[in-house]
Amino acid sequence: MTNAKFDPLIHGQNRLQVCAMLIVAAEIEFKVIREKLDVSDSVLSKHLKSLEEANYVCLTKRTDIGRQRTWLSLSAEGRRAYNGHLKALQEIVGNIN
């Protein structure tokens, strides 16, 4: 069971979108997320560094056809935090039917 806990680190718009993308995929390449968010490398890197320092996101660098590529995944701790944040948001909003 996921405990509801509002997480200000995840709540930032870009970080929330990163977590939302990663929750449904095993891993996603950095450039795919950058393009989806329509931000620069430096902006995305700054957000990822915050998530990585909190142990929410794992970055893996691999070489593919001579180019180094960065892949991102949500850690188990990141999944718990994201799910708890969503639950807290649902409690804030309440039952809107």
Secondary structure, DSSP 8 states (H G I E B T S, - for coil): -------HHHHSHHHHHHHHHHTTSS-EEHHHHHHHHT--HHHHHHHHHHHHHTTSEEEEEEEETTEEEEEEEE-HHHHHHHHHHHHHHHHHH----
